[in-house]
Amino acid sequence: MRYLIDSANVNEIESAIGMGVSGITANPSMYLKNKVSLQSFIGHFDGLTDKLLTAEVIGETAEEMLSQAESLVAMRPDIILKVNFSKEGMRLMRMLKERNIRSAATLIFNLNQATLAVDAGADYLFVFIGRNDENGHDGIRVLGEILSVIRLNGYDTKVIAASIKNVYHLQQAALSGAHYAAITFDTLEKAIYNELSVNGAKGFESDWKLL
């Protein structure tokens, strides 16, 4: 399982990229919180061509969102367009597929939505775990079901475990076989830390000075 930093904070992203994460994802709420425009955000990371970069399109109709998508692709041809799952979102994903533009269906909460998004042409699925749990469903179980169906049918669509609220979610997403996990910087730091690793490093450093 690879990692995407789920943030619009430039300092957090640059730190995570420096540690080797595979890409960047954010959403309009994050852009607003960090007082950054989508265009400037994409422009700031334009040179990271070896990393996945996503951008969300918002609108009431597929045609309205397609116009946004084409503008974003003009800025960054390999960008992945995040599309909120809906009827119009499915129409948009089909349009993008016909234009060889990669899309990611986000706000996926169940198997039916996932398979419909795959059929519409989604290259990636953002499957929400924590928010599913909060609404009385087993987010990890749903993630596992979606991954099982994708493997069973040999689909090329990649699954991104999203709405990860803790390191347990992260561990279970990896065990389920998720291709990616979208995690906040706080969760990344918690996943890195282990008291045994810290104490072991201190011991090695202490012994090194005695050589």
C-alpha positions in Angstrom: 0.0 0.0 0.0 1.3 3.4 -0.9 0.4 6.8 0.7 -1.1 10.1 -0.4 -0.8 13.1 1.9 -4.4 14.4 2.4 -3.7 18.1 3.0 -3.7 21.5 1.4 -1.0 22.8 3.8 2.1 23.3 1.8 4.5 22.8 4.7 2.9 19.4 5.6 2.9 18.3 2.0 6.5 19.2 1.4 7.5 17.4 4.6 5.5 14.3 3.6 6.9 14.3 0.0 10.4 14.5 1.5 9.7 11.3 3.4 8.6 9.5 0.2 4.8 9.5 0.0 3.5 8.8 -3.4 1.2 11.7 -4.0 -1.1 14.6 -2.9 -4.8 14.9 -2.5 -7.0 17.6 -1.0 -10.6 18.9 -1.2 -12.3 22.3 -1.4 -12.7 22.4 2.4 -8.9 22.0 2.8 -8.2 24.7 0.2 -10.6 27.1 2.1 -9.0 26.2 5.5 -5.5 27.0 4.2 -6.6 30.0 2.2 -5.2 28.7 -1.1 -6.8 28.6 -4.5 -7.0 25.4 -6.5 -5.0 26.9 -9.3 -2.2 28.2 -7.2 -2.1 24.9 -5.3 -1.6 22.9 -8.5 0.9 25.4 -9.7 3.0 25.1 -6.6 3.4 21.4 -7.0 3.6 21.3 -10.8 7.2 20.1 -10.8 6.4 16.9 -8.9 5.8 14.9 -12.0 6.7 11.7 -10.3 3.9 12.0 -7.8 0.2 11.6 -8.1 -1.7 14.9 -7.9 -5.5 15.1 -7.7 -7.8 18.0 -8.0 -11.6 18.1 -7.4 -14.2 19.4 -9.8 -17.5 20.7 -8.5 -20.7 21.5 -10.4 -24.3 20.7 -10.9 -23.9 19.2 -14.4 -21.3 17.0 -16.1 -20.8 19.6 -18.7 -20.0 22.3 -16.1 -17.5 20.0 -14.4 -16.0 19.0 -17.7 -15.1 22.6 -18.4 -13.3 22.8 -15.1 -11.6 19.5 -15.8 -10.3 20.6 -19.2 -8.8 23.8 -17.6 -7.1 21.7 -14.9 -5.7 19.3 -17.5 -4.3 22.2 -19.5 -2.3 23.1 -16.4 -1.2 19.6 -15.6 -1.9 16.9 -18.2 -1.4 14.0 -15.9 -3.6 15.3 -13.1 -6.3 13.0 -11.7 -9.7 14.6 -11.5 -11.7 13.8 -8.3 -15.4 13.5 -9.0 -18.0 13.4 -6.3 -20.1 10.2 -6.9 -23.5 11.0 -8.3 -25.5 10.6 -11.5 -23.8 13.6 -13.0 -20.5 12.5 -11.7 -20.9 9.1 -13.5 -21.7 11.0 -16.7 -18.5 13.1 -16.2 -16.3 10.1 -15.6 -17.6 8.5 -18.8 -16.8 11.8 -20.7 -13.3 11.9 -19.1 -12.6 8.3 -20.1 -13.5 9.1 -23.7 -10.9 11.9 -23.6 -8.2 9.7 -21.9 -8.3 11.9 -18.8 -7.9 10.0 -15.5 -10.6 10.3 -12.9 -11.1 9.3 -9.3 -14.6 8.7 -7.9 -14.7 10.1 -4.4 -17.4 9.8 -1.6 -17.7 6.1 -2.2 -19.5 4.4 0.7 -20.7 1.0 -0.6 -20.1 -1.8 -3.1 -22.8 -0.7 -5.5 -21.4 2.8 -5.8 -17.9 1.4 -6.4 -18.9 -1.0 -9.2 -21.0 1.7 -10.9 -18.0 4.1 -10.7 -15.8 1.4 -12.2 -18.2 0.9 -15.0 -18.5 4.6 -15.7 -14.7 4.7 -16.2 -13.2 5.7 -12.9 -9.4 5.0 -12.6 -9.4 5.4 -8.9 -11.9 5.0 -6.0 -11.7 7.0 -2.8 -13.5 4.6 -0.4 -14.4 6.4 2.9 -13.8 4.4 6.1 -14.2 6.6 9.1 -17.2 8.5 7.9 -18.9 5.1 7.1 -18.1 4.0 10.7 -19.6 7.2 12.1 -22.9 6.4 10.3 -23.3 2.9 11.7 -21.5 0.9 8.9 -18.3 -1.1 9.0 -16.0 0.9 6.8 -13.2 -1.6 6.8 -15.6 -4.4 5.8 -16.9 -2.3 2.9 -13.4 -1.6 1.8 -12.6 -5.3 1.8 -15.7 -6.1 -0.2 -14.8 -3.5 -2.9 -11.2 -4.8 -3.2 -12.4 -8.4 -3.4 -14.7 -7.6 -6.3 -12.0 -5.6 -8.1 -9.6 -8.5 -7.8 -12.2 -11.1 -8.7 -13.0 -9.3 -12.0 -9.5 -8.2 -12.8 -10.4 -4.5 -12.9 -7.5 -2.0 -13.4 -9.2 0.5 -11.1 -7.1 1.4 -8.0 -8.6 1.7 -4.5 -7.6 4.5 -2.2 -8.6 4.1 1.4 -9.9 7.5 2.6 -11.4 9.1 5.7 -8.8 7.3 7.8 -9.3 8.4 11.4 -6.6 6.4 13.2 -3.7 4.1 12.8 -6.0 1.0 13.2 -7.8 2.1 10.1 -4.5 2.4 8.4 -3.3 -1.1 9.4 -6.6 -2.7 8.3 -6.6 -0.9 5.0 -3.1 -2.3 4.3 -4.2 -5.8 5.3 -7.3 -5.5 3.0 -5.0 -4.8 0.1 -5.8 -1.2 -0.6 -3.5 0.2 -3.3 -3.3 3.6 -1.6 -4.2 5.3 1.7 -5.0 9.0 1.8 -3.9 10.2 5.3 -3.5 13.5 7.1 -0.1 14.6 8.3 -1.1 13.9 11.9 -1.9 10.3 11.1 1.4 10.0 9.1 3.3 11.1 12.2 1.4 8.6 14.4 2.1 5.8 11.9 5.9 6.6 11.9 6.2 6.7 15.7 7.0 3.6 17.7 8.6 3.8 21.2 10.7 0.7 20.5 12.2 2.3 17.4 12.9 5.5 19.3 14.6 3.8 22.2 16.5 1.5 19.9 17.9 4.4 18.0 19.0 6.1 21.2 20.8 3.0 22.3 22.7 2.7 18.9 23.6 6.4 19.0 24.9 6.1 22.6 27.0 3.0 21.6 28.3 4.7 18.5 29.8 7.5 20.5 31.8 5.0 22.5 33.4 3.4 19.5 
